[in-house]
Amino acid sequence: MAFDEGGAPGALLDRALGAYLGLALGDALGATVEFMTPREIALRFSDQGGVHRRITGGGWLNLPPGQVTDDTTMSLALGQALLEGRRQGKPGDTRLIAEAFVAWWRGRPVDCGNTCRRGIQRFIRTGALSTPLNDGDGGNGAVMRNLPAALATLGDDEAFERISLAQAHLTHNHPYSDAATLGLGHLLRLQLAGANAEALALQAVQLVQKHPVFRFEPYPGRASGYVVDTVQTVLWAFTQHADFEEAVVAAANRGEDADTTAALVGMLAGARCGAAALPRHWLKRLVPDVARAITEQTRLLVAPFL
């Protein structure tokens, strides 16, 4: 894919920052209802019309309002590794990425999925930069954190795919995980390049044609951490709702792995609308340190393309 920044340099930065902040906003909203069912959510928020749409924290992790989970913090760890690799003249170095994930894990994050933990611990024990192919690694941990790889490789699809699969295989080595990581990544890259709605819809159709397991029409209705359910929910919410907030709310209210599905919808919808159009009332709730880290990292990742 040839990269076209779509006019003024600010347009690219606005879309990139919209994607990254959108990821964090979806993460913060969805964490409140993670592991709940849609029925439980409707009952819990009956005083709000049966819909969860406020960033309030809480949930099974008992988070403060505006706090994020591993979806955002692992993304930030990957982004820092990519920036360090660029600084050292080793762009996309897998060992640097692995070391960044170790530092993240040793920093006692609020949450860490079992597959991510196993992969990180394997690297600590053996130095292995890839986990063996495993039928049990079909979770969404690799796709949830891949946004920085898309930003760091604009205009270079080969580098994007190489880095995406390398970071994925540190913890997840499964064909559906690979397909999801690349498929949603290419959809994001089209959005960052300023593609129109028709091109984006075609990209989604082509992803499903290539991998029919991701078919989302009619929507199957599951939003678990299984990467197939995740992709179906993300594509459903993103394509059914043109408005950023409504798309993210739709994903979050499916419950189950709500922080990840809402984060990925927020990433895509945020790139679509740009940072300037993100809901102010949500941005005000985001933990300031997280918002600052995202803003700084986004600027550095896309700086070579402005």
Backbone bond lengths (Angstrom), bond angles and torsions (degrees), N, CA, C in turn:
res aa  C-N    CA-C-N  psi(-1)  N-CA   C-N-CA  omega(-1)  CA-C   N-CA-C  phi
1 M - - - 1.471 - - 1.515 109.28 -
2 A 1.298 117.49 120.68 1.453 120.64 174.23 1.520 108.47 -72.63
3 F 1.336 114.97 135.50 1.462 117.62 -177.58 1.514 110.11 -89.58
4 D 1.319 115.25 130.27 1.457 122.82 176.29 1.516 106.70 -125.89
5 E 1.327 116.63 115.65 1.457 118.88 -174.75 1.521 113.08 -72.72
6 G 1.314 117.97 3.36 1.456 120.94 170.33 1.504 114.20 68.97
7 G 1.349 117.61 36.09 1.458 119.96 176.63 1.510 111.76 107.24
8 A 1.322 118.00 -130.99 1.451 122.28 -175.60 1.517 110.91 -63.84
9 P 1.361 117.26 145.38 1.456 120.02 178.20 1.523 113.08 -54.33
10 G 1.316 117.48 -33.61 1.455 120.74 179.34 1.510 113.01 -60.21
11 A 1.328 117.53 -26.98 1.466 120.43 -179.67 1.522 110.50 -65.01
12 L 1.339 116.93 -42.49 1.456 120.75 178.02 1.519 110.56 -64.94
13 L 1.310 117.53 -47.97 1.458 120.17 -178.59 1.523 110.91 -61.99
14 D 1.309 117.84 -38.61 1.462 121.14 179.28 1.523 110.61 -64.16
15 R 1.323 117.08 -42.80 1.462 120.09 179.13 1.527 111.27 -67.48
16 A 1.341 116.71 -43.15 1.461 120.60 -179.39 1.525 110.83 -63.78
17 L 1.320 116.32 -45.22 1.461 119.95 179.56 1.529 110.68 -68.17
18 G 1.333 116.33 -35.00 1.462 119.46 174.86 1.511 111.60 -60.75
19 A 1.337 116.82 -40.04 1.466 120.76 179.13 1.524 111.32 -65.41
20 Y 1.321 117.17 -46.03 1.467 120.75 -175.01 1.526 111.12 -71.73
21 L 1.327 117.18 -45.94 1.467 119.29 176.04 1.529 110.76 -65.48
22 G 1.334 116.22 -36.35 1.461 120.01 177.30 1.513 111.78 -61.83
23 L 1.334 116.99 -38.80 1.459 121.25 175.38 1.527 110.35 -58.17
24 A 1.334 116.25 -48.14 1.462 120.66 -177.81 1.520 111.88 -66.72
25 L 1.320 117.57 -39.08 1.459 120.35 178.90 1.527 111.18 -64.11
26 G 1.327 116.44 -44.35 1.462 119.55 177.05 1.513 111.64 -62.47
27 D 1.321 116.51 -40.18 1.452 122.30 177.73 1.532 110.02 -59.69
28 A 1.339 116.72 -49.97 1.469 121.35 -177.85 1.524 111.89 -64.67
29 L 1.329 117.15 -38.10 1.465 119.81 178.75 1.524 110.47 -70.42
30 G 1.314 116.77 -47.90 1.461 120.54 -174.02 1.510 114.32 -70.09
31 A 1.344 117.79 -27.00 1.461 120.49 -177.77 1.526 112.07 -59.88
32 T 1.316 116.82 -29.46 1.468 120.98 -179.02 1.520 111.75 -63.53
33 V 1.311 117.50 -31.54 1.469 120.62 -174.35 1.523 112.31 -116.90
34 E 1.317 117.12 15.79 1.463 120.02 177.74 1.529 109.89 -59.89
35 F 1.323 115.44 137.28 1.469 125.15 179.67 1.533 113.70 73.88
36 M 1.317 118.93 3.03 1.454 121.03 173.84 1.524 108.90 -89.83
37 T 1.318 117.44 158.88 1.457 122.14 173.81 1.528 108.92 -91.98
38 P 1.320 117.78 160.96 1.472 118.69 176.49 1.524 112.96 -55.99
39 R 1.321 116.92 -37.17 1.467 119.86 178.63 1.529 111.16 -65.74
40 E 1.315 116.43 -42.93 1.467 119.85 178.40 1.524 111.37 -62.93
41 I 1.329 116.24 -38.46 1.467 120.16 178.16 1.522 110.14 -63.97
42 A 1.319 116.13 -46.07 1.470 119.87 -178.92 1.524 111.07 -60.03
43 L 1.341 117.15 -39.78 1.452 120.60 178.79 1.526 111.22 -70.92
44 R 1.324 116.10 -42.29 1.469 120.42 -178.25 1.519 111.57 -63.13
45 F 1.329 117.35 -34.17 1.455 121.09 -176.42 1.532 111.60 -112.73
46 S 1.307 115.21 34.92 1.466 120.10 -179.50 1.525 111.83 -61.56
47 D 1.345 116.83 -29.32 1.462 119.16 179.28 1.519 112.58 -74.71
48 Q 1.354 116.59 -7.62 1.459 122.30 177.78 1.528 110.40 -115.79
49 G 1.319 115.70 28.96 1.452 120.07 -179.41 1.508 113.92 79.04
50 G 1.318 117.11 14.87 1.453 120.47 178.69 1.519 114.07 78.25
51 V 1.338 116.45 15.51 1.468 121.19 -177.79 1.525 109.74 -127.67
52 H 1.320 116.01 130.39 1.466 121.50 175.46 1.528 108.45 -87.15
53 R 1.338 116.53 116.28 1.464 119.14 -178.19 1.524 112.65 -143.40
54 R 1.317 118.28 14.14 1.461 121.48 178.65 1.524 110.43 -117.99
55 I 1.317 116.80 138.84 1.458 121.40 178.16 1.527 107.94 -81.98
56 T 1.329 115.25 101.65 1.457 121.26 -172.50 1.520 114.08 -122.28
57 G 1.325 118.45 -5.49 1.449 120.46 -175.43 1.517 111.30 74.31
58 G 1.330 115.76 -154.40 1.458 119.96 -178.76 1.515 112.06 80.34
59 G 1.320 116.19 -137.71 1.457 120.87 -177.58 1.518 111.52 73.25
60 W 1.328 116.39 -173.10 1.465 120.71 -175.94 1.519 112.53 -65.41
61 L 1.367 116.29 -22.79 1.460 120.29 177.78 1.531 112.63 -89.15
62 N 1.334 116.26 -5.28 1.463 121.52 -179.00 1.537 111.29 52.15
63 L 1.324 115.92 51.89 1.464 121.41 -175.93 1.526 111.68 -79.19
64 P 1.331 116.94 149.48 1.458 119.51 169.49 1.529 109.17 -66.42
65 P 1.318 118.17 157.00 1.472 120.16 178.14 1.540 111.02 -57.34
66 G 1.331 116.10 132.59 1.457 121.19 177.08 1.505 115.60 83.97
67 Q 1.339 117.58 -0.25 1.462 120.08 177.69 1.520 109.64 -78.53
68 V 1.330 115.70 151.23 1.459 121.64 -177.94 1.527 109.59 -112.44
69 T 1.335 115.30 172.86 1.457 121.24 -178.79 1.526 109.98 -116.03
70 D 1.335 115.01 -160.00 1.462 120.51 -175.29 1.518 113.00 -64.05
71 D 1.317 118.98 -23.51 1.469 120.12 178.54 1.525 110.41 -56.30
72 T 1.315 116.02 -46.64 1.463 121.31 -177.95 1.521 111.57 -81.51
73 T 1.342 117.63 -44.20 1.466 118.78 -173.74 1.528 112.21 -71.97
74 M 1.333 118.32 -31.10 1.463 119.03 173.76 1.520 111.01 -70.97
75 S 1.329 116.66 -33.28 1.470 119.87 174.86 1.519 109.89 -61.74
76 L 1.322 116.67 -45.17 1.460 120.22 179.25 1.527 110.95 -62.60
77 A 1.337 117.40 -37.54 1.460 120.47 177.47 1.526 110.82 -64.22
78 L 1.331 116.63 -43.50 1.462 120.07 177.46 1.520 110.49 -62.74
79 G 1.322 116.92 -44.12 1.464 120.16 179.94 1.514 112.49 -59.83
80 Q 1.344 116.69 -42.00 1.467 119.89 178.61 1.520 111.07 -63.15
81 A 1.332 117.21 -38.96 1.461 120.64 178.64 1.526 111.01 -65.30
82 L 1.324 117.14 -39.59 1.466 120.63 179.58 1.525 110.68 -67.44
83 L 1.316 117.41 -38.15 1.462 120.39 176.87 1.524 110.98 -66.95
84 E 1.336 116.84 -40.08 1.458 120.30 178.03 1.523 110.83 -65.80
85 G 1.326 116.90 -40.25 1.454 119.94 176.25 1.515 112.45 -62.07
86 R 1.315 116.34 -39.69 1.467 120.89 176.50 1.526 110.12 -62.69
87 R 1.341 116.95 -42.89 1.459 121.55 -178.59 1.528 111.29 -64.53
88 Q 1.339 116.14 -36.95 1.458 120.66 -178.41 1.527 113.34 -85.04
89 G 1.318 117.00 -1.29 1.459 119.74 -176.27 1.509 113.22 75.51
90 K 1.355 116.19 22.86 1.469 122.02 178.73 1.527 108.68 -127.11
91 P 1.325 117.54 66.04 1.469 119.40 -174.19 1.518 112.58 -60.64
92 G 1.318 115.20 130.11 1.457 120.31 177.80 1.513 114.79 72.26
93 D 1.326 118.38 21.50 1.458 121.36 -178.11 1.535 110.14 -61.20
94 T 1.314 116.72 124.04 1.463 120.80 -174.08 1.517 112.11 -68.84
95 R 1.313 117.77 -35.11 1.465 119.68 179.78 1.526 110.64 -64.84
96 L 1.302 117.47 -39.85 1.462 120.17 177.19 1.531 110.77 -62.31
97 I 1.325 115.54 -38.70 1.468 119.36 177.72 1.524 110.11 -64.51
98 A 1.334 116.67 -45.52 1.461 120.35 179.53 1.524 110.80 -60.57
99 E 1.316 117.07 -42.74 1.465 120.46 179.89 1.523 111.02 -65.61
100 A 1.319 116.87 -34.18 1.466 120.01 177.17 1.526 110.50 -67.42
101 F 1.318 117.30 -38.44 1.466 120.28 177.62 1.536 110.50 -66.80
102 V 1.332 117.27 -37.16 1.465 120.33 176.66 1.528 110.01 -62.90
103 A 1.333 116.64 -46.87 1.465 120.02 179.22 1.524 110.79 -60.85
104 W 1.329 116.15 -39.58 1.468 120.08 176.93 1.521 110.38 -60.69
105 W 1.325 117.46 -47.91 1.457 121.93 -177.15 1.523 111.26 -65.44
106 R 1.326 116.46 -40.46 1.464 119.80 179.92 1.533 111.93 -70.57
107 G 1.327 116.51 -16.43 1.453 120.76 175.66 1.520 113.63 -79.32
108 R 1.319 116.99 7.01 1.471 124.06 177.19 1.535 112.00 56.96
109 P 1.329 116.37 65.80 1.469 119.89 177.89 1.527 110.19 -64.63
110 V 1.323 115.84 159.03 1.464 119.70 -178.10 1.524 111.88 -64.73
111 D 1.329 117.27 -22.92 1.457 120.05 -178.51 1.518 108.84 -154.74
112 C 1.313 116.04 147.43 1.466 121.53 174.82 1.515 107.77 -151.56
113 G 1.334 116.85 121.76 1.453 121.22 179.54 1.520 111.92 -65.43
114 N 1.316 115.54 153.69 1.461 120.45 -176.53 1.519 112.83 -60.55
115 T 1.327 117.42 -40.56 1.462 120.34 -178.36 1.517 110.77 -68.78
116 C 1.326 116.86 -40.17 1.464 120.29 175.67 1.523 110.34 -61.94
117 R 1.317 116.35 -44.01 1.473 120.31 -179.44 1.525 111.03 -61.35
118 R 1.332 116.22 -44.61 1.468 119.12 -179.12 1.527 110.95 -61.98
119 G 1.322 117.11 -43.34 1.458 120.00 -179.24 1.518 112.57 -64.69
120 I 1.317 116.43 -41.48 1.464 120.56 179.19 1.518 110.36 -66.03
121 Q 1.317 116.78 -43.86 1.461 120.08 179.10 1.525 111.35 -65.66
122 R 1.328 117.36 -34.40 1.462 120.61 176.79 1.526 110.26 -62.69
123 F 1.325 116.85 -43.17 1.467 119.62 178.25 1.527 110.59 -63.27
124 I 1.323 117.84 -41.57 1.463 120.74 179.25 1.530 110.45 -60.46
125 R 1.335 116.83 -42.90 1.463 121.00 -176.92 1.514 112.46 -73.43
126 T 1.333 117.32 -43.60 1.468 120.92 -167.92 1.522 114.71 -118.10
127 G 1.315 117.78 -16.60 1.461 120.14 -175.16 1.509 113.11 79.10
128 A 1.344 116.99 8.00 1.466 120.64 -178.17 1.526 110.44 -66.24
129 L 1.332 116.60 131.68 1.455 121.96 -179.27 1.520 112.66 -97.05
130 S 1.326 116.36 6.93 1.464 120.21 176.61 1.514 108.62 -153.15
131 T 1.312 115.37 135.59 1.454 120.53 176.06 1.526 108.98 -85.95
132 P 1.319 118.97 147.08 1.468 120.34 -179.77 1.532 111.35 -62.25
133 L 1.323 115.50 151.97 1.462 120.70 173.59 1.518 108.98 -53.52
134 N 1.343 116.11 130.70 1.460 119.92 -172.40 1.520 109.63 -145.71
135 D 1.331 116.38 123.40 1.466 120.46 178.36 1.524 112.11 -62.79
136 G 1.332 117.72 -19.99 1.451 121.09 -179.48 1.514 114.40 -88.38
137 D 1.328 117.34 2.04 1.464 121.12 -176.84 1.524 112.62 -99.84
138 G 1.322 117.03 30.28 1.468 120.56 -178.19 1.515 113.31 -87.09
139 G 1.312 117.16 30.32 1.456 120.56 176.40 1.522 111.89 -83.93
140 N 1.334 115.47 -179.11 1.466 120.22 -174.18 1.530 113.95 -102.02
141 G 1.346 117.50 14.18 1.454 120.62 -175.23 1.512 115.42 -64.98
142 A 1.321 117.98 -28.41 1.462 119.95 -179.91 1.524 111.77 -79.96
143 V 1.335 116.21 -40.37 1.464 119.33 -177.78 1.523 111.22 -71.48
144 M 1.328 117.82 -30.73 1.470 120.82 -174.30 1.516 112.44 -65.45
145 R 1.336 118.13 -26.03 1.463 122.23 -170.61 1.528 113.59 -109.96
146 N 1.327 117.93 7.16 1.465 120.62 -166.82 1.525 114.14 -86.86
147 L 1.302 119.22 -3.67 1.463 121.31 -176.65 1.536 112.93 -50.85
148 P 1.342 120.76 -46.68 1.469 119.27 -178.68 1.523 113.95 -58.62
149 A 1.330 117.36 -30.02 1.469 119.17 177.78 1.518 110.71 -64.60
150 A 1.333 116.76 -36.70 1.462 120.32 177.31 1.520 111.10 -66.54
151 L 1.324 117.20 -39.75 1.461 120.53 -178.48 1.525 112.26 -72.22
152 A 1.312 117.01 -35.42 1.466 120.95 -174.49 1.518 113.56 -77.71
153 T 1.337 118.12 -11.49 1.469 120.85 -172.25 1.528 112.19 -126.35
154 L 1.304 117.23 25.81 1.465 119.83 -177.31 1.526 110.50 -53.77
155 G 1.337 115.23 131.50 1.455 120.36 179.28 1.518 114.54 87.16
156 D 1.327 117.60 -2.89 1.465 121.09 -177.52 1.525 108.75 -132.44
157 D 1.307 116.42 88.79 1.462 120.61 -177.14 1.522 112.46 -64.86
158 E 1.331 117.35 -35.06 1.464 120.14 -179.98 1.524 110.43 -62.91
159 A 1.333 116.30 -45.88 1.464 119.82 178.94 1.518 110.56 -64.84
160 F 1.326 117.25 -39.97 1.458 120.30 178.28 1.519 110.94 -58.85
161 E 1.319 117.76 -48.02 1.457 120.54 -177.54 1.523 111.40 -67.74
162 R 1.321 116.36 -39.27 1.468 119.55 179.60 1.529 111.36 -63.20
163 I 1.322 117.11 -48.08 1.460 120.94 -178.05 1.532 110.56 -69.14
164 S 1.322 116.06 -39.90 1.465 119.71 -179.52 1.521 111.45 -60.33
165 L 1.329 116.80 -46.27 1.461 119.48 -178.79 1.526 111.37 -71.93
166 A 1.326 117.18 -33.49 1.464 119.36 178.47 1.524 111.18 -65.13
167 Q 1.337 116.26 -46.03 1.458 117.72 179.72 1.532 110.58 -68.24
168 A 1.321 116.84 -34.98 1.462 120.24 178.73 1.519 111.32 -62.83
169 H 1.342 116.26 -46.00 1.458 120.78 -172.41 1.524 113.43 -73.51
170 L 1.315 117.40 -8.87 1.460 118.65 171.79 1.529 110.88 -61.84
171 T 1.325 116.30 -29.88 1.469 120.15 -178.01 1.521 113.39 -129.48
172 H 1.321 118.78 -30.08 1.459 123.00 -174.40 1.533 109.17 -129.02
173 N 1.313 116.16 121.67 1.462 120.18 175.75 1.527 107.71 -129.69
174 H 1.314 113.97 90.68 1.468 121.00 -175.44 1.529 107.25 -150.96
175 P 1.332 118.56 138.18 1.470 119.74 -176.09 1.524 114.16 -59.64
176 Y 1.332 118.18 -36.43 1.461 119.37 179.58 1.527 111.16 -71.55
177 S 1.319 115.83 -36.04 1.467 119.38 175.45 1.525 110.07 -62.86
178 D 1.326 116.85 -45.07 1.468 120.70 177.97 1.527 111.02 -59.43
179 A 1.333 115.57 -47.43 1.468 120.10 -177.53 1.521 111.11 -62.96
180 A 1.327 117.04 -39.16 1.460 120.58 179.63 1.515 111.66 -69.41
181 T 1.325 116.63 -42.74 1.460 121.06 -178.93 1.525 110.46 -61.64
182 L 1.316 116.74 -44.83 1.466 120.15 179.51 1.526 111.24 -74.80
183 G 1.330 116.71 -41.38 1.464 119.74 -175.95 1.510 113.20 -64.45
184 L 1.333 117.91 -49.79 1.457 119.81 178.45 1.530 110.40 -69.63
185 G 1.330 116.25 -31.04 1.463 119.19 176.59 1.508 112.57 -63.78
186 H 1.326 117.41 -43.45 1.467 120.25 178.54 1.531 110.89 -67.72
187 L 1.322 117.03 -34.48 1.460 119.76 175.92 1.531 109.87 -63.42
188 L 1.322 116.73 -42.72 1.463 120.54 176.44 1.522 110.95 -62.23
189 R 1.312 117.95 -43.27 1.462 121.20 -177.62 1.532 111.31 -64.28
190 L 1.319 116.40 -37.71 1.462 118.96 173.93 1.526 111.22 -60.96
191 Q 1.330 115.75 -41.84 1.456 120.48 179.52 1.521 110.79 -64.94
192 L 1.324 117.48 -42.59 1.460 121.47 178.18 1.522 111.90 -62.74
193 A 1.322 116.26 -31.95 1.461 120.83 179.69 1.518 112.87 -80.32
194 G 1.330 116.94 0.88 1.460 120.22 175.72 1.512 114.38 86.49
195 A 1.350 117.24 23.26 1.461 119.78 -179.79 1.522 110.63 -64.46
196 N 1.330 115.52 151.62 1.466 119.49 179.79 1.524 110.48 -85.48
197 A 1.331 115.43 174.88 1.463 121.17 -176.00 1.521 112.10 -60.42
198 E 1.332 116.82 -36.65 1.468 120.39 -179.03 1.521 110.84 -64.23
199 A 1.339 116.86 -42.90 1.460 120.52 -179.75 1.522 111.06 -66.30
200 L 1.317 116.23 -37.75 1.463 120.37 179.15 1.524 111.23 -67.46
201 A 1.333 116.44 -41.95 1.461 120.29 178.07 1.526 110.54 -62.26
202 L 1.329 116.52 -40.59 1.452 120.81 178.55 1.529 110.72 -63.76
203 Q 1.331 116.69 -40.56 1.462 120.38 178.64 1.526 110.89 -61.60
204 A 1.331 117.09 -41.58 1.462 120.90 178.12 1.523 110.72 -64.09
205 V 1.327 117.01 -42.72 1.458 121.31 178.48 1.523 110.33 -61.76
206 Q 1.322 117.18 -43.97 1.455 121.07 -179.26 1.526 111.70 -64.94
207 L 1.336 116.78 -35.77 1.458 119.93 177.15 1.526 110.10 -62.22
208 V 1.315 116.93 -43.51 1.461 120.74 -179.78 1.525 110.98 -70.24
209 Q 1.320 117.56 -36.63 1.459 120.25 177.42 1.525 111.02 -63.19
210 K 1.309 116.38 -38.94 1.461 120.88 179.96 1.518 111.32 -74.52
211 H 1.331 115.84 -34.15 1.466 121.37 -178.82 1.527 108.51 -131.99
212 P 1.333 117.72 82.49 1.471 120.96 -174.87 1.525 114.34 -57.34
213 V 1.317 117.42 -20.35 1.456 120.23 179.79 1.531 111.57 -61.68
214 F 1.337 117.09 -20.87 1.461 121.53 -179.11 1.534 112.94 -89.20
215 R 1.315 118.30 7.09 1.464 119.94 -177.64 1.523 110.62 -55.77
216 F 1.333 115.81 129.16 1.468 121.13 -174.01 1.523 113.11 -120.32
217 E 1.319 117.97 4.52 1.466 121.82 176.43 1.528 108.42 -126.70
218 P 1.336 117.88 116.71 1.473 127.12 -3.81 1.525 110.74 -69.79
219 Y 1.323 116.45 151.72 1.450 121.74 -176.36 1.528 110.59 -65.19
220 P 1.348 117.99 123.32 1.470 120.46 -177.86 1.528 113.93 -68.60
221 G 1.332 117.24 -23.35 1.459 119.27 172.01 1.505 117.48 95.58
222 R 1.346 118.99 1.18 1.454 120.66 178.75 1.534 109.88 -103.39
223 A 1.343 115.59 145.16 1.464 120.58 -177.92 1.524 110.44 -136.13
224 S 1.314 116.64 38.49 1.461 121.50 -176.74 1.524 111.07 -76.29
225 G 1.341 115.26 -178.77 1.456 120.53 177.37 1.517 113.81 -75.95
226 Y 1.325 118.11 -7.07 1.461 121.34 173.02 1.513 107.25 -64.41
227 V 1.323 116.91 128.94 1.462 120.44 -168.40 1.526 112.56 -63.19
228 V 1.308 118.59 -27.23 1.462 120.77 176.71 1.525 110.23 -65.67
229 D 1.333 116.67 -47.21 1.466 120.28 176.88 1.525 110.67 -60.18
230 T 1.318 116.05 -40.29 1.470 121.06 -179.10 1.521 110.99 -61.35
231 V 1.325 117.04 -50.29 1.466 120.10 -178.01 1.523 110.54 -63.39
232 Q 1.320 117.53 -42.45 1.464 120.04 179.04 1.530 110.99 -59.51
233 T 1.315 117.18 -44.41 1.460 120.88 -179.58 1.516 111.29 -66.74
234 V 1.316 116.93 -42.41 1.472 121.06 -179.31 1.523 110.74 -63.48
235 L 1.318 117.51 -48.41 1.466 119.98 -179.40 1.520 111.15 -65.48
236 W 1.321 117.05 -38.56 1.469 120.75 177.70 1.522 111.14 -61.00
237 A 1.321 117.37 -53.49 1.466 120.56 -176.64 1.530 111.55 -65.66
238 F 1.328 116.80 -40.56 1.462 120.53 -177.58 1.523 111.89 -67.43
239 T 1.326 117.06 -40.76 1.465 119.49 -176.67 1.525 112.92 -81.71
240 Q 1.321 117.70 -23.15 1.460 120.93 -177.59 1.521 113.20 -85.67
241 H 1.331 117.70 -18.09 1.465 121.01 -173.90 1.526 110.03 -131.58
242 A 1.327 116.59 114.04 1.465 120.85 179.46 1.524 111.80 -76.01
243 D 1.320 117.69 -25.33 1.456 122.33 -179.10 1.527 110.20 -81.83
244 F 1.327 116.87 134.52 1.468 121.19 -177.61 1.519 111.72 -55.61
245 E 1.313 116.56 -55.17 1.457 120.14 -173.86 1.529 111.48 -62.25
246 E 1.320 117.35 -43.04 1.461 119.90 -178.96 1.525 111.56 -65.64
247 A 1.322 117.45 -36.26 1.465 120.18 178.47 1.522 110.98 -65.37
248 V 1.328 117.22 -44.34 1.457 121.12 -178.89 1.529 110.71 -68.74
249 V 1.329 117.02 -41.41 1.462 121.23 178.17 1.532 110.31 -61.44
250 A 1.315 116.69 -41.04 1.464 120.35 179.63 1.520 110.96 -60.03
251 A 1.337 117.05 -44.26 1.459 120.24 179.70 1.525 111.19 -67.01
252 A 1.320 116.99 -46.27 1.463 120.69 -177.41 1.522 111.69 -60.34
253 N 1.309 116.89 -37.87 1.464 120.14 -176.02 1.526 113.69 -78.80
254 R 1.315 116.65 0.29 1.467 119.18 168.46 1.516 110.65 -80.16
255 G 1.347 117.78 -11.28 1.455 121.66 176.84 1.511 113.05 68.10
256 E 1.332 116.72 -146.38 1.468 124.59 -176.90 1.530 110.33 53.44
257 D 1.304 119.55 -117.31 1.473 120.23 -179.80 1.533 109.44 -88.48
258 A 1.323 114.99 59.02 1.456 121.61 -167.46 1.522 113.83 -66.56
259 D 1.338 117.80 -30.32 1.466 117.88 179.91 1.527 110.90 -65.64
260 T 1.331 116.71 -39.48 1.466 120.05 -178.04 1.523 111.90 -76.07
261 T 1.316 118.19 -45.47 1.467 118.68 179.83 1.528 110.98 -63.69
262 A 1.334 117.33 -42.35 1.463 119.68 179.28 1.519 110.94 -68.15
263 A 1.341 117.25 -35.39 1.464 120.06 177.78 1.527 111.55 -62.96
264 L 1.335 116.26 -44.98 1.467 119.40 -178.07 1.526 111.74 -69.76
265 V 1.325 116.95 -36.57 1.467 119.07 173.41 1.520 109.84 -64.53
266 G 1.340 116.76 -42.07 1.454 120.24 177.78 1.520 112.25 -60.67
267 M 1.323 116.89 -37.06 1.460 121.50 177.34 1.532 111.12 -60.95
268 L 1.330 115.79 -50.95 1.464 119.84 -177.90 1.523 111.72 -69.06
269 A 1.338 116.49 -45.60 1.465 119.72 -178.58 1.520 111.05 -69.91
270 G 1.340 117.16 -30.83 1.457 120.46 177.31 1.515 112.11 -68.50
271 A 1.329 116.60 -37.44 1.469 119.50 175.11 1.520 110.73 -66.99
272 R 1.311 116.34 -31.58 1.465 121.48 -179.64 1.526 111.21 -69.03
273 C 1.325 117.04 -43.89 1.468 119.24 -175.36 1.518 113.26 -94.58
274 G 1.335 117.99 -24.17 1.448 121.52 -177.53 1.519 111.97 86.89
275 A 1.330 115.83 156.83 1.460 121.30 -176.64 1.520 112.25 -60.93
276 A 1.325 116.94 -35.18 1.461 120.39 -176.40 1.521 112.32 -63.96
277 A 1.330 117.58 -22.94 1.459 121.27 -176.99 1.532 112.98 -101.52
278 L 1.329 118.63 2.58 1.456 120.22 178.25 1.527 110.04 -66.40
279 P 1.329 117.76 147.97 1.469 120.29 -177.29 1.527 111.96 -62.84
280 R 1.336 115.79 121.20 1.469 121.19 -177.83 1.522 111.84 -60.98
281 H 1.335 116.70 -37.59 1.463 118.77 -175.98 1.525 111.42 -67.81
282 W 1.312 117.91 -24.89 1.460 120.54 173.80 1.521 110.79 -80.50
283 L 1.321 117.29 -44.27 1.464 120.40 -179.44 1.524 111.73 -58.52
284 K 1.312 116.46 -36.62 1.466 120.08 179.12 1.521 112.10 -64.14
285 R 1.315 117.14 -24.06 1.460 121.32 -178.74 1.530 112.84 -87.07
286 L 1.324 117.13 -19.17 1.462 120.54 -177.64 1.531 109.52 -65.87
287 V 1.335 116.81 136.87 1.460 121.37 179.87 1.533 108.93 -54.96
288 P 1.337 119.15 125.59 1.471 121.56 -173.82 1.523 114.23 -56.00
289 D 1.341 117.91 -39.55 1.462 119.58 -179.61 1.529 111.33 -63.00
290 V 1.318 116.97 -36.04 1.458 120.99 178.19 1.518 110.80 -68.09
291 A 1.325 116.25 -45.59 1.465 120.51 179.35 1.524 110.77 -60.94
292 R 1.338 117.21 -41.28 1.471 119.95 179.31 1.521 111.60 -66.40
293 A 1.331 116.64 -43.68 1.461 119.76 -179.74 1.521 111.19 -62.00
294 I 1.325 116.55 -41.80 1.465 120.81 178.91 1.515 110.87 -64.45
295 T 1.311 117.00 -44.91 1.463 120.84 -178.42 1.525 111.23 -62.46
296 E 1.333 116.37 -45.52 1.462 120.07 -179.89 1.522 111.08 -64.96
297 Q 1.340 116.67 -46.02 1.455 119.22 -177.67 1.523 112.03 -65.58
298 T 1.309 117.32 -40.07 1.463 120.58 179.35 1.522 110.57 -60.20
299 R 1.323 116.72 -46.71 1.473 120.38 179.47 1.526 111.47 -58.64
300 L 1.325 116.91 -42.46 1.458 120.45 -178.89 1.529 111.86 -69.63
301 L 1.331 117.28 -39.72 1.458 119.90 -178.80 1.515 112.59 -65.37
302 V 1.319 117.25 -39.98 1.475 119.59 -176.08 1.516 112.88 -94.46
303 A 1.334 118.30 -3.31 1.469 121.02 -176.83 1.529 113.34 -52.24
304 P 1.344 119.94 -42.07 1.472 118.57 -178.73 1.526 113.89 -65.00
305 F 1.312 118.32 -13.88 1.458 121.43 -174.66 1.524 112.62 -105.51
306 L 1.329 116.57 0.54 1.459 119.53 -179.10 1.523 111.17 -88.90
